[in-house]
Every structure is written in C-alpha cells, then in structure tokens.
Amino acid sequence: MNTKIINEYADKNNLSQIKLNLGSGGRPMKGWINIDNYDYEKNDSSRSGSIYDIKMDIRDLDADDSTVDEILLSHVIEHFVRWETIKMLKHYFNKLKYGGKLIVEMPDLDRCIAWYIRQKHTPSIKTPNGIMNMGLTQFYGNQWDELDYETHRYVWRLDEFTQVLQEIGFTIESASHQAVFHQKERDMFVIGVKL
C-alpha cells in the first residue's frame, strides 16, 4: 500500500500529530498542515494570500484512513453546496483517528438573517462594487471579484449542521456561537469527535 501525500508530509517533517487546516488561504497556522487548492489572485479582496504546505483539493484528502488527529475548517464549509459538504464530512470522518476532532467555524444562517435585519440600513463593508451590509455578504460570499471559489453556496443553521454531524457518526463536543476566528454571535463554532 502506498503512503498518502499527507502522511508522507507528516513523516518527512517529524510531526507527532496530523492536524489539518483545510482551506488555509492567507491564514496558515503553526503546528498544522496548511492545505489549500487555490493560489492567491491579485483581484481577490476576500483573502490576504494563499499560504499552504500542500496544494490539494480538500474534497478528496490524500491521507490514510484513521490517521488524522484534527481537521480545522475556518470559514470554508459555506463555499460548498450542501450535498457536497455532507460527502466531505463523511470522508473526513474516515480520515480521522478514533478520538480525532473536526473543528468547524462558519456563518450561522439564523444569526446572519438577524444581523442583516438589524443592520440592513447600515452598510458596513466596502467592495469594488460599492458598500454593502456585512450580514448580506454572508449569504452569498464574495460576489464581486469574479472568483467562483469565493462565493458562498450554502449557509447552515447550527442545529442542522450538528444533526448532520451526528448522523455521520460524530459526537458533538461543543456547539456555540462563540466564534474563535471571525464574528462572535454571528458565526457558529462546532467541535465533533470521532469516538
């Protein structure tokens, strides 16, 4: 059996744990294997760059099953349609070790709706196409830079997302609106564990 790219990278770099930061964009994390499939494009106003250790399509992680300790997706899942996300989550479940964690932060549809309504007459983000309400941008993502991968395809509700994780086999360790990377109260932060 051939060793997979991610496992080879971990071995080559003497990593005691395989922790994957998927869709790393311009925010690589120390101690993690940063993976992205897109190079930075100068007209991309949503990202500050693309810094990755491995260039790979995150829909099909090239890693041995049951070898990954943690998978982090910070504002990535909303860039995929619902059915594709479910396929990805099942794939990630297989890649994780028992006791491994899936950590996800992304906008929560219910919170985005409320935020938009509260602030709909208060534009809050400057885009090349003018100033827009930040709540509205969460529904659709970046629609102005003409980069397909920057648009939002599906915005989940917290209860819906945790139910899907449980159906796949994850145990929910925590699920809240205490975002770590972006907007507290608007974004959900979920940790699922493979037990």
ABEGO torsion letter per residue (X at the ends): XBBBAAAAAAAAAGBABBBBBBGAEABBBBGBBBBBABBBBAABAABAEBBBABBBBAABBBBBBGABABBBBBGAAAABBAAAAAAAAAAAAAABBBGBBBBBBBBBAAAAAAAAAAAAABBABBBAAEBBBAAAAAAAEBAAAGBAAABBABBBBAAAAAAAAAAAGBBBABBBABBAABBBGABBBBBBBBX
